[in-house]
Amino acid sequence: MIIVGIDFTSRPSKSKPLTCLNCEFDGTVLRAGELVEWPSFEGFDAFLLSSGPWITGIDFPFGQSRRFIENIGWPKRWRDYVEFVGSMERSAFRARLDEYRNPRPTGDKEHRRSTDIAAGSISPQKLYGVPVGLMFFEGAPRLLQAGVTVPGVLDGDPHRIVVEAYPGVLARRLIGRCGYKNDTPKNQTADQVNARRDILGKILDGDCVEDFGFNVEAPINLRDDPTGDQLDALLCAMQAAWAWQQREYDIGAPSGLDPSLEGWIADPVTCAKTNKLDSGDKEAIGFGTPDAHSIRRSKRRTVGGTNLVSLPRRILDKAHSDGRPELSKIMFLLGAG
């Protein structure tokens, strides 16, 4: 089976292209092949329309949370609200999300889907930092227009299957919350180089076999890209290959999902956690659930009289990049960011 992993960006360019890794999967080994970069959406759009069979994992949120959709008054089916978003200009979409967020109290400005809570990912409304809201704006309407199948979300061509990938959740399982990439050259560090080596080394050594059910063969030089886009494309392909293995079981979609509205991340551990979350077993989720998050924030863990729980994540990230492993460990324990 042809498996494709795509690292997405909301504004592709020559310096920040869409990164596509073509792979082959025989059910036991995922073999990485040709790496392609698209400096515009033209190549991406052409790929979505290309003949199958293939399945691809793409790194952007395919949907918005039910709470946001209901509050803002958009149509309550994925197809309908994505079509509505696709009719908007980018500036109008950004303005509408700002208008929703600005008057709301802290802690209730942006909402996460069940799958985001299970994966520990940010709200798909986010416009700043990592602008996944704009990635949704650019990506989701293209899926609808291309007529692909998004399992549990959109019935289209069964030979062109697209699943939502999230490489960050897989990377964290392998190396914790260590940073492993940065788009800005001055912020690219030796620690990030070592982190990428650890991620790829563990994958090639079979550390993911228990969760994913297959081995991976990939070139070592995927770790050399300081932006992490090439490595992320491999992680996206792994999540897509896992989904393909579950094709007799709804491509692995969580059973308690609201697929017609929110969508879901194709990852074995995330899907299992989403099932527990939707069944009400929040305690079983651990890190990433609202309950666990609130409990961690309520504990006054201090070093030298400073409450680390209240420190901005960027301070802890900088501590790690400066070679302070003791603070990196604290960041992991606190679940910062």
Beta strands, then each sheet from edge to edge (+ up, - down):
strand 1: 2-7
strand 2: 18-25
strand 3: 29-38
strand 4: 54-58
strand 5: 148-149
strand 6: 157-164
strand 7: 215-217
strand 8: 302-303
strand 9: 306-307
sheet 1: 5+ 6+ 4+ 1+ 2- 3+ 7+
sheet 2: 8+ 9-
end
